[in-house]
Amino acid sequence: MHIIGIGTDITECLRIANMIERHGELFICRVYTDNEIAYCSSRKAATQHYAGRWAAKEAVLKALGTGWRKGISWRDVEVANLSTGAPTIMLHAGARDVADSLGIQRMHISISHARSHAVAYAIAEGE
């Protein structure tokens, strides 16, 4: 296995909080999957978790080398959690197509957040 791409992103939690306040459910449902919404909404610091997943999605797209093109939407990149609590990435639709075309077999993700910022780092791995 070798590294095909890397990506990192940092976002301000206040920016995500403002988007949620301004656009409410329209914003949340456009960006996050049902599972992500359930996870983040159940957390005490929900905004930090939403911001962490935002940063993770951006980092994954950078690792794919695409940004928001090639038919990829926000919900095509999903952050889930393993039974250990560690985050993992699930790619769907356009994001899965791009990953397959690049030979990406696994996407690693690390997410960290505090009151003011959330950061994520992604590594795309393949043969």
Secondary structure, DSSP 8 states (H G I E B T S, - for coil): -EEEEEEEEEEEHHHHHHHHHHHHHHHHHHHS-HHHHHHHHTSTTHHHHHHHHHHHHHHHHHHHT-SS-TT--GGGEEEEE-TTS-EEEEE-HHHHHHHHHHTEEEEEEEEEE-SSEEEEEEEEEE-
